[in-house]
């Protein structure tokens, strides 16, 4: 998410709309880091 320039606040807004509840900024940040790691692994596997 960071590489795409998406702010934690924007992700927080989207997750609230999709899930119908608020998540803390720290949880959103943690989840974004996990997704970035998964994306990197998938990119390496595709090579």
Buried (B, 14 or more C-beta within 10 A) or exposed (E): BEEEEEEBEEBBEEBEEEEEEEBEEEEBBEBBEEEBEEEEEEEEEEE
